[in-house]
Amino acid sequence: MRTDFLTGTVKGPGELPHEYLFITKDNKRTRIGEFVYYQAKDGDETRQIIGTIKGRKLIRNLPDAFLSDPNTPPALVSSLIGFDADGCEIYEITVETIGFFDTTVKDFNNPRIPPNPGDACFLASSETLSEMLSPKRAEELGSAHIGSLLTRKKGEVPVVLSVKDVVSTHLAILASTGSGKSYTAGVLIEEMMRPFNGAAVLIVDPHGEYHTMSSIMGNAQFASEKSSYKPEVRIFTPDKIKVRFSTLTEADIKYLLPEGTSDKMLHFLSLAFRSLNEKLRVERRQDYAYAYHDLRDEVSNQKYTSEGKSDGGNVSSIEGLLWRLDSRFDREGGIFSAQDHIPLKDLFAPGQCTIFQLSDIEQHEQQVIVGTLLRRVNKARMLTVRGESAPNTENYLPYPVFTLLEEAHRFAPAGTSVVSTNILKQILSEGRKFGVGIGLITQRPGKLDQDVLSQCMTQIIMRIVNPIDQQTVAQSVEGAGRAMLAELPALTKGQAIISGVGINTPVMCRIRPRLTKHGGETFDAPDEWQKWHSSESKDKRDQDNAPYLKPSSDKKLEKIGNIRI
């Protein structure tokens, strides 16, 4: 049974056209982010015009003299003079109108009918909000149950995202360190791997935090008896990551060269690339996977004139370029390979979560790896959607995919362009047409390219205290109101503002508990130190060190320099 609560009386319009004010004595239910409504006639229909509380102001209170002595309750002072202090406080509440919920389109529609002064204002019931706020119901096809409405009891009003909209129009998870952004990302991935989604997901994991997602396998909550669905988790550690050299662009290779590479060296590299591509074109071998040494030979040939004589003026620059190329690409067992790279069908499959662990890989290489991978994925989806890629070929990817980038500011930093930035911008602007979804996670929104951030149309924003990051979010996130964003510093761990196309209207959300273990927990340093000093730990260390201790029959101490051993 619905229990809509009468909470106040409309005073009149607010400062902005879509705002109004109401007066109330209720201080408990009129919190920022809460939902209220008034009733209005729209043709023959009586509508509930929903709004969200964005501001509140105390307009009447007990005199200051009543409050001056902390040892004397104000109610006692009031009673002595015959004044009833109960309900003395009066609040003016500012509401931002959203509109009525149109059940035919399952979204809000603002009829532009303002309330009249004196109209009753009601607190929307939890049943009403459960039907209106989320575009999906929990465990429904294409749903992602993220948590519950923060202004209500835990679990009372579920917050459920539309996975279709999250994937097709991209996602940003923004939060300060320790606010729960990786935890929230884990919740989203759990939902995407459950039977009612069965998504194809890749996580780019620079810190090795997501390995605990492997517990999805064998967990009954992620399986389906009806369809025999069982999700799979694959983890690629740095030693298993390979990038075929021929998938690198000229820009990639230049980016990987060390500082101090001269413009003249880069010129010779460009000439070598042009020469190699011309050979492949003439021989009609555009798909030929050329190796590093093919490019190296082209660079080396630049030392000679057309008559085959050594061009002394260029030798030193070319030799310097070759040394720089060899130091990066001529490594035994390195990431860049002549023939090998991970096939897309091994990285992406419906019902598979792939974790790309990039820890222990240098940052420039991380950026090139991600840029190369995204180019391959985007090309394969474009060719497949257009019918230009045959089944069982390298560029055949017959299903939408979603890639989640942890530490996204590494791959699209503000103020400077790295090799992964341009392909990210391309996918964010065009990926919807080809089923390539991107999720960005960062603790420093101010360090993320603003064009990239602004194209993520669903946002999960958690506690942010840095003023620059707050300003960046306010400028780049259009869905959430300024009043709600002002709450960012006050959010605690596990609380978030969710806005954008994945939800019907911005909400303040309490993130639900994980079904799998979180891999990004902060170490408890004092606890770890105490474990180190325990007798069990000492005994274990003695056992571990025993094979390395050399017994000596000579009791004399030897001296090395000033150190006695």
C-alpha positions in Angstrom: 0.0 0.0 0.0 1.3 3.4 -1.0 1.9 5.8 1.9 2.6 9.2 0.4 3.2 11.7 3.2 2.0 15.2 3.3 5.1 17.2 4.0 4.5 20.9 3.3 2.7 23.7 1.4 3.8 25.4 -1.8 4.9 28.9 -1.3 5.6 30.0 -4.8 8.1 29.9 -7.7 11.9 29.6 -7.0 14.7 31.6 -8.6 14.7 29.4 -11.8 11.7 28.6 -14.0 11.8 24.9 -13.2 11.9 25.5 -9.4 9.4 26.1 -6.7 9.4 26.6 -2.9 7.4 24.9 -0.2 7.2 25.5 3.5 7.5 22.7 6.1 8.2 22.0 9.7 9.5 18.5 8.7 13.3 18.4 9.2 13.7 14.6 8.9 12.2 13.9 5.5 13.2 17.0 3.6 16.8 16.1 2.8 18.8 17.1 -0.2 18.2 14.5 -3.0 14.8 13.5 -1.6 11.8 13.2 -4.0 8.5 15.1 -3.5 5.5 15.9 -5.7 2.5 18.1 -6.1 -0.7 17.3 -8.1 -1.7 19.2 -11.2 -4.3 18.9 -13.9 -2.9 18.1 -17.3 -5.9 18.0 -19.7 -8.3 15.4 -18.3 -5.5 13.7 -16.2 -4.4 14.5 -12.7 -0.6 14.2 -12.6 1.9 13.7 -9.8 4.6 16.2 -10.7 7.8 14.8 -9.2 10.7 17.0 -8.1 13.9 16.6 -6.2 14.9 18.7 -3.2 18.0 20.8 -4.1 18.1 23.4 -1.3 16.8 24.1 2.2 16.8 27.1 4.4 15.7 27.7 8.0 13.4 30.7 8.0 12.1 30.6 11.6 13.8 29.4 14.7 13.9 29.9 18.5 15.5 33.2 19.5 19.3 33.0 19.8 19.0 33.7 23.6 17.1 30.4 24.0 20.1 28.6 22.4 23.0 30.4 24.2 23.3 28.1 27.2 24.3 24.6 26.1 23.5 23.3 29.6 19.8 24.5 29.5 17.5 22.9 26.9 15.7 25.5 24.7 12.4 23.7 25.4 12.9 24.4 29.2 13.4 28.1 28.5 10.3 28.2 26.3 8.1 26.5 28.9 9.1 29.0 31.6 7.6 31.8 29.6 4.7 29.7 28.4 5.9 29.3 24.8 5.6 25.9 23.1 8.9 25.2 21.3 7.8 22.0 19.6 7.6 22.5 15.9 8.9 26.1 16.2 11.4 25.6 13.3 10.1 26.4 9.8 12.0 25.5 6.7 11.9 26.8 3.2 12.6 24.0 0.7 13.7 24.5 -2.9 12.5 21.8 -5.3 13.7 21.2 -8.9 10.8 19.9 -11.0 11.4 16.7 -13.0 7.9 16.0 -14.3 5.4 13.2 -14.2 6.3 9.6 -15.1 4.9 8.6 -18.5 4.3 4.9 -18.3 4.1 4.6 -22.1 7.7 5.7 -22.7 8.9 4.8 -19.2 10.5 8.2 -18.7 9.7 11.6 -17.1 7.7 14.2 -19.0 7.6 17.8 -17.8 4.3 19.4 -18.7 5.5 22.9 -17.5 2.6 23.3 -15.1 3.8 25.1 -12.0 2.2 24.6 -8.6 -0.1 27.2 -7.1 0.7 28.8 -3.8 -1.1 26.8 -1.1 -0.9 23.5 -3.0 -0.1 20.5 -0.9 3.4 19.0 -1.3 3.8 15.3 -0.7 6.8 13.0 0.0 6.8 10.4 -2.8 6.4 6.9 -1.5 9.0 4.2 -1.9 6.7 2.2 -4.1 6.2 5.2 -6.4 9.9 5.8 -6.6 10.7 2.1 -7.3 8.5 2.3 -10.4 9.8 5.7 -11.6 13.5 6.1 -10.9 15.0 3.1 -12.7 14.5 2.2 -16.3 14.8 -1.5 -15.4 13.8 -3.9 -12.6 16.4 -5.9 -10.8 17.3 -9.2 -12.5 15.4 -8.2 -15.6 16.9 -8.6 -19.1 19.5 -5.8 -19.6 19.4 -4.6 -15.9 22.2 -3.8 -13.5 21.2 -3.5 -9.9 23.7 -1.1 -8.5 22.3 -0.3 -5.1 19.4 1.6 -3.4 18.2 5.1 -2.9 20.3 6.8 -0.3 17.5 8.9 1.2 15.4 5.8 2.0 16.1 2.7 4.1 18.7 0.3 2.7 17.2 -1.8 -0.1 13.8 0.0 0.0 14.1 1.7 -3.4 16.4 -0.3 -5.8 18.6 1.7 -8.2 18.8 -0.3 -11.4 20.7 0.8 -14.5 20.0 0.0 -18.1 23.0 -2.0 -19.4 22.0 -1.2 -23.0 22.4 2.5 -22.4 25.5 2.2 -20.2 27.3 0.2 -22.9 26.0 2.1 -26.0 26.6 5.6 -24.6 29.6 4.9 -22.3 30.2 5.2 -18.6 32.4 7.2 -16.2 33.1 6.3 -12.6 34.7 9.2 -10.8 35.8 9.3 -7.2 38.7 10.2 -4.9 41.0 7.4 -3.6 39.3 5.2 -1.1 35.7 6.2 -2.0 34.8 2.9 -3.5 35.2 3.4 -7.3 36.8 0.0 -8.0 34.3 -1.7 -5.6 31.4 0.0 -7.6 33.0 -1.1 -10.9 33.1 -4.7 -9.5 29.4 -4.5 -8.7 28.6 -3.4 -12.3 30.7 -6.2 -13.7 29.0 -8.7 -11.5 25.6 -7.5 -12.9 26.9 -7.7 -16.5 28.1 -11.3 -16.0 24.9 -12.6 -14.6 22.6 -14.7 -16.8 20.2 -11.9 -17.7 23.1 -10.0 -19.4 25.9 -12.5 -20.2 28.1 -9.6 -21.5 31.4 -9.6 -23.3 33.6 -7.5 -21.0 37.3 -6.6 -20.9 38.9 -4.9 -17.9 42.2 -3.0 -18.3 43.7 -3.4 -14.9 46.9 -1.5 -14.3 47.2 -2.4 -10.6 46.1 -6.1 -10.5 43.0 -5.3 -8.4 40.4 -7.3 -10.3 41.8 -10.9 -10.1 39.2 -11.6 -7.4 36.5 -11.5 -10.1 37.6 -15.0 -11.0 35.4 -16.2 -8.1 32.5 -15.6 -10.4 33.2 -19.0 -11.9 31.5 -21.7 -9.9 29.3 -19.2 -8.0 25.7 -20.3 -8.3 24.5 -16.7 -8.3 26.0 -16.3 -11.8 24.8 -19.5 -13.3 21.5 -20.4 -15.0 20.0 -23.9 -14.9 17.5 -23.0 -17.7 20.2 -22.1 -20.3 23.2 -23.9 -18.8 24.9 -20.5 -18.7 28.2 -20.4 -16.8 30.3 -17.3 -17.1 34.1 -17.5 -17.6 36.9 -15.2 -16.3 40.2 -15.1 -18.1 43.2 -13.3 -16.7 46.1 -12.2 -19.0 49.2 -11.5 -16.9 52.0 -9.3 -18.3 54.0 -12.3 -19.5 51.1 -13.4 -21.6 50.4 -10.1 -23.3 51.7 -9.9 -26.8 51.3 -7.1 -29.4 52.0 -7.9 -33.1 54.5 -5.4 -34.3 52.6 -4.7 -37.6 49.6 -3.4 -35.6 51.7 -0.5 -34.3 51.3 2.8 -36.1 54.1 5.1 -37.0 52.9 7.3 -34.1 53.0 4.4 -31.7 56.7 3.6 -32.5 57.7 7.3 -32.3 55.9 7.5 -28.9 57.9 4.6 -27.6 61.3 6.0 -28.6 63.3 7.5 -25.7 63.6 11.2 -25.0 66.3 12.8 -27.0 65.3 11.3 -30.3 66.0 14.1 -32.8 63.7 15.4 -35.5 66.2 14.1 -38.1 65.9 10.5 -36.7 62.1 10.7 -36.8 62.3 11.9 -40.4 64.3 8.8 -41.3 61.8 6.6 -39.5 58.9 8.2 -41.5 60.8 7.5 -44.7 61.3 3.9 -43.7 57.6 3.5 -42.9 56.6 5.0 -46.3 59.0 2.7 -48.1 57.8 -0.4 -46.3 54.1 0.4 -46.9 54.8 1.0 -50.6 56.4 -2.5 -50.9 53.4 -4.1 -49.2 51.1 -2.2 -51.5 52.9 -3.2 -54.6 53.0 -6.8 -53.5 49.4 -6.6 -52.4 50.3 -7.7 -48.9 48.5 -5.1 -46.9 47.6 -7.8 -44.3 51.1 -9.1 -44.2 52.3 -9.1 -40.6 55.7 -7.6 -41.0 58.2 -7.9 -38.2 60.4 -5.3 -36.5 63.4 -6.4 -38.5 61.6 -5.6 -41.8 61.2 -2.0 -40.6 64.8 -2.0 -39.3 66.1 -3.0 -42.7 64.2 -0.1 -44.3 65.7 2.3 -41.7 69.2 0.9 -42.3 68.8 1.3 -46.1 68.4 5.1 -45.6 72.2 5.2 -45.0 72.8 4.6 -48.7 72.2 6.8 -51.7 70.4 5.6 -54.8 73.8 4.6 -56.2 74.4 2.3 -53.2 77.1 4.5 -51.6 77.1 5.4 -48.0 75.7 8.8 -47.2 78.1 10.0 -44.5 76.0 12.9 -43.5 73.1 10.7 -42.4 74.9 7.7 -41.0 75.2 9.0 -37.4 71.6 9.9 -37.2 70.4 6.6 -38.6 72.8 4.6 -36.4 71.4 6.6 -33.4 67.8 5.8 -34.5 68.7 2.1 -34.9 70.1 1.9 -31.4 67.0 3.5 -30.0 64.7 1.1 -32.0 66.8 -2.0 -30.9 66.7 -1.0 -27.2 62.9 -0.9 -27.3 61.8 -3.6 -29.8 64.7 -6.1 -30.2 64.1 -7.8 -26.9 63.9 -11.5 -26.3 60.4 -12.4 -24.9 59.3 -8.8 -25.1 55.7 -7.6 -25.5 56.1 -6.7 -29.2 56.2 -9.8 -31.4 56.7 -10.5 -35.1 53.7 -12.8 -35.4 52.0 -13.3 -32.1 49.2 -11.3 -30.5 46.1 -12.2 -28.6 43.2 -12.9 -31.0 40.1 -10.8 -30.3 38.0 -14.0 -29.9 40.1 -14.9 -26.9 39.7 -11.4 -25.4 35.9 -11.1 -26.0 33.1 -13.6 -25.8 29.6 -13.3 -24.5 29.6 -14.5 -20.9 33.3 -13.9 -20.5 35.1 -11.3 -18.4 38.7 -10.8 -19.5 41.2 -9.1 -17.2 44.2 -7.5 -18.8 46.7 -7.0 -16.1 49.2 -4.3 -17.0 51.1 -4.1 -13.7 54.9 -4.2 -14.1 54.5 -2.8 -17.6 56.0 0.7 -18.2 53.4 3.4 -18.7 54.3 4.3 -22.3 53.9 0.7 -23.2 50.6 0.4 -21.4 49.2 3.3 -23.4 50.4 1.8 -26.7 49.0 -1.7 -25.7 45.6 -0.1 -24.9 45.6 2.1 -28.0 46.5 -0.8 -30.3 43.8 -3.1 -28.7 41.1 -0.5 -29.0 42.0 0.1 -32.7 41.7 -3.6 -33.4 38.4 -3.9 -31.6 36.9 -0.8 -33.3 38.0 -2.0 -36.7 36.7 -5.5 -36.2 33.3 -4.3 -35.1 33.0 -1.8 -38.0 33.9 -4.4 -40.6 31.6 -7.0 -39.0 28.6 -4.6 -38.7 29.1 -3.6 -42.4 29.4 -7.2 -43.5 32.9 -6.7 -44.7 34.5 -9.3 -42.4 34.1 -13.1 -43.0 33.4 -15.5 -40.1 36.5 -17.0 -38.4 38.8 -14.2 -39.7 40.8 -12.0 -37.4 38.5 -9.0 -37.9 35.3 -10.8 -37.2 33.6 -9.8 -33.9 29.9 -10.6 -34.2 28.7 -9.2 -30.8 28.9 -5.9 -28.9 31.7 -5.5 -26.4 32.4 -3.4 -23.3 35.9 -2.3 -22.2 36.5 -0.9 -18.7 39.6 1.3 -18.3 40.9 1.6 -14.7 43.1 4.7 -14.1 41.6 6.2 -17.3 43.6 9.4 -16.9 46.7 7.4 -18.0 45.1 6.7 -21.3 43.6 10.1 -22.1 45.4 12.7 -20.0 44.3 16.3 -20.0 46.6 18.9 -21.6 48.6 16.4 -23.6 47.8 13.8 -26.3 49.1 10.2 -26.0 48.6 7.5 -28.6 45.5 6.0 -26.8 43.7 9.4 -26.6 42.6 9.7 -30.3 41.2 6.2 -30.6 39.3 6.7 -27.3 37.8 9.9 -28.7 36.8 8.1 -31.9 35.1 5.2 -30.1 33.3 7.5 -27.6 31.9 9.5 -30.5 31.2 6.7 -33.0 31.2 3.5 -31.0 27.5 3.5 -30.4 26.9 2.7 -34.0 29.1 -0.4 -33.9 28.5 -1.8 -30.4 31.8 -0.7 -28.8 31.3 0.5 -25.3 33.8 2.2 -23.0 33.8 2.6 -19.2 36.3 5.0 -17.7 37.4 4.9 -14.0 39.5 7.6 -12.5 40.3 9.2 -9.2 41.4 12.5 -10.8 38.8 13.8 -13.2 40.8 17.0 -13.5 43.6 15.0 -15.1 41.3 13.3 -17.7 40.8 14.8 -21.1 37.6 16.8 -21.0 36.4 15.8 -24.5 36.7 12.2 -23.4 34.9 12.7 -20.1 32.1 14.7 -21.6 31.2 11.9 -24.0 30.4 9.4 -21.2 26.7 9.8 -21.0 26.2 7.8 -17.7 28.1 8.9 -14.7 28.6 7.3 -11.3 30.2 10.0 -9.1 31.5 9.3 -5.6 33.2 11.4 -2.9 35.4 14.1 -4.5 37.2 16.6 -2.3 39.7 18.2 -4.7 38.3 21.6 -5.9 39.8 21.2 -9.4 38.2 17.7 -9.7 34.9 19.1 -8.4 35.0 21.9 -11.0 35.8 19.5 -13.8 32.9 17.3 -12.8 30.5 20.2 -12.7 31.6 21.4 -16.1 31.6 18.0 -17.8 28.6 16.2 -16.2 25.3 17.7 -17.5 22.8 15.4 -15.9 23.3 16.0 -12.2 22.2 19.3 -10.8 24.7 21.7 -9.2 23.0 21.3 -5.8 23.4 17.5 -5.9 27.1 17.8 -7.0 27.6 20.1 -4.1 27.1 17.1 -1.9 30.2 15.3 -3.3 32.5 16.2 -0.4 29.9 15.0 2.1 29.4 11.5 0.6 30.9 8.7 2.5 32.5 5.4 1.2 30.0 3.5 -0.9 27.7 6.4 -1.6 27.3 7.8 -5.1 25.4 10.3 -7.3 24.3 8.5 -10.5 23.1 10.4 -13.5 22.8 10.2 -17.2 21.0 8.0 -19.8 21.4 4.8 -17.8 18.9 6.1 -15.1 15.6 8.0 -15.5 16.7 10.9 -13.3 19.8 11.7 -11.1 19.7 9.8 -7.8 21.9 9.6 -4.7 22.6 5.9 -4.3 23.9 3.5 -1.7 26.1 0.9 -3.5 25.0 -2.7 -2.8 27.4 -5.2 -1.3 29.6 -7.2 -3.6 28.9 -10.8 -4.5 32.6 -11.4 -5.1 35.6 -10.4 -3.0 36.9 -6.9 -3.5 40.6 -6.9 -4.7 41.5 -3.3 -4.0 41.3 -3.2 -0.2 43.7 -0.8 1.6 46.4 -2.5 3.6 46.1 -2.1 7.4 49.8 -1.2 8.0 49.8 -1.5 11.9 48.0 -4.9 11.6 50.6 -6.1 9.1 53.4 -4.9 11.3 52.0 -6.7 14.3 51.8 -10.0 12.3 55.4 -9.6 11.4 56.4 -9.5 15.0 54.3 -12.5 16.1 56.1 -15.6 17.1 54.5 -17.7 14.3 55.8 -15.2 11.7 59.3 -15.3 13.2 59.4 -19.1 13.2 58.2 -19.2 9.6 60.9 -16.7 8.6 63.6 -18.8 10.4 62.4 -21.9 8.5 62.4 -20.0 5.2 65.9 -18.6 5.7 67.4 -21.9 7.0 68.6 -23.2 3.6 70.5 -19.9 3.0 72.3 -19.9 6.3 75.9 -21.3 6.0 77.2 -22.8 9.2 80.8 -21.8 9.9 83.3 -23.8 12.0 85.6 -20.8 12.2 84.5 -18.7 15.2 86.7 -15.8 14.1 84.9 -12.8 12.6 86.0 -11.7 9.2 86.2 -8.1 8.2 85.1 -6.6 4.9 86.0 -2.9 5.0 84.6 -1.6 8.3 81.8 -4.2 8.4 82.2 -7.2 10.7 80.5 -10.4 9.4 
